[in-house]
């Protein structure tokens, strides 16, 4: 009898692309975390400006571009 893990390959959460600014990408993961990654300084500045204007409860951190929403704080 085969084990359950032999039927299903290991799950990998690559995230879902939500928005992009130049090369900067806003990615949402299934565990509720968000990440702003890639892009030049100008791309990241545009992304952070958009986030500050339209997503007030989000706080962008400097390390690895990850951030939290108001419900995660």
N, C-alpha and C positions, 0 to 999 in steps of 0.2 A: 504494500500500500504506500502510495506517495504522500509525502508531507505537503501541507498547504503551501509552503514556500517554494516548492518545486513547480507548482502550477502558475504562480504569479511572480513576475520579475520584481525586484526591489523597487519601491516607489521613489521617485526623485522629483522634488518640487523645484522647478526652475523659475517659478514665478510667472506672473502675467504682466505684460507691458501695458501700462495705463496711459502714459503720455511721454512725449519726448520733445526736447528742445535742442536742436542741432544733434550732437552726439550724446548728450545727457539723456538718461532714461529713468523714468519713475516706474518701479516694479513693485507689485503687491504679491506677497507670498500667502499660502494657504493658512499659515499659523497666525495671520493678522499683522505681520510685520511688513514694513514698507522700506524701500531702499532707493536712493537717488545715486546713480552711478554713471561713470564715464563722462566724457565731454571736457571741453576747455573751461577755463575760468569764466569766460563770458557766457557759455551755455549754462553752467551751474548758477551764475548770478541771475539769468533769466528765469530758470526753474525756481529758485528760491523766491524771487519776486512774485511769480505766479502763485506759489504756495502761500506766501504771506497775504496776497490779495484775496484769494478765493478759498483757502482752506485754513481758516483762522486758528483752529484747535491743534494744528500740526506744529511741532517744534523740530526744526532741522538741526541735527548735531553735526559737528565737524569731522568726527571719526567715522570713516568708511561711508559717509553719506546716509547713514541710517537715521530714521526719525520715528517719533511716537506721535500718536494722535491723542486727543484729550481723554479718550476712554482708557488708554493704556497707562496714564500717568498715575 
